[in-house]
């Protein structure tokens, strides 16, 4: 039976995106490539149908139109990033690119005028390529200092208008795909570099928090955080072997960022294992003190799908570089529900399970779902006679996940809101426009024209009515 699911008091709904996935290169100057831009330039073959960040959704030129749709839907928040590689022309001295800064400033004003609160992330994979070439990117301690300079400049320019800042989006992703798993350009595997990047990004989060505190812009109603892609993990069974596999998976992929950001420290077990496997990062005790003194105010958590693991059944080849899968193997649950396009399992309870975890293990720290969504290929086939994409599958996806979010709040979890990935369809790393995530369609065949999908109206009504109707048993008929 359908029931009315009420959004808890103050619970917000928003949508997310990032600079490199939307902006396009209009106005970009020589030397302003980000790592993502360089990867696209150097290894275009792997980008689906050749699309990439070059035009993306052309947000730089069309942001007013897009913000108009945000207003129409009634979004509480829009989250995007400031493009580090474009905001500056000189990364050593944090010299601002006035042209880009002026666009960005207008974009912020337009959001505020539309009643949409901007949330700004300081890095969503947009590390400047020059810093990759010169210093190996986040492998270098110097880049942490440059990031602090950049962030301070961002606060100076926009801190009086932007209340919600985040150090990173998914700080583990680039180095995991590149240096740990060897899946992406420039195809250089090094597990120690992976851990050094992890550490420097955790340190940079604390260092920027410290700079924000000193900036004078952290007023009562402002918050600083970071956005972590938690890979919610379930052991195959309750056997100690499987449980240990899940614990190690969690340590290497989740606690490695959750702990320093929220608790201000790593757990001893991590140091021990890093030493055992010869990939302990270079660190100093004063860095660790800085982390301890600067936990974030809150965290955004990107939650898409569960991970299932079991204890290792097969041996790792002697001499293979260390990989966390030393401790686990993936487990393929028979009968699991899938999003076949993205290849991700759909298990909406991940939100509730993570909410309880925050309550029990992380002092009920304030958090929100910073990304959740469903990427679907060939959505054009769901277009009705008016031209609107009837994405009922996405509406079901939202309802299922929101239901578990609300249940978490009702049980005392400090979960503040839910954001969809993404506001419009946009460019994914490599998959480009293959899987569409947006509330708003980008029509590539017609000049990237925008059109609201049916799910945008679901969002609109849910925001206006502060409730939606849902039958939790619907999935179990
Ligand atoms: C998250 C990223 C987003 C976005 C999203 C969708 O991990 O923060 O930038 O890309 O995933 O996933 P994908 O692009 O891999 O389909």
Boltz pocket constraint, residues with backbone or C-beta under 6 A from the ligand:
constraints:
  - pocket:
      binder: B
      contacts: [[A, 18], [A, 21], [A, 169], [A, 170], [A, 229], [A, 302], [A, 342], [A, 371], [A, 375], [A, 421], [A, 427], [A, 428], [A, 429], [A, 431], [A, 435]]
      max_distance: 6.0
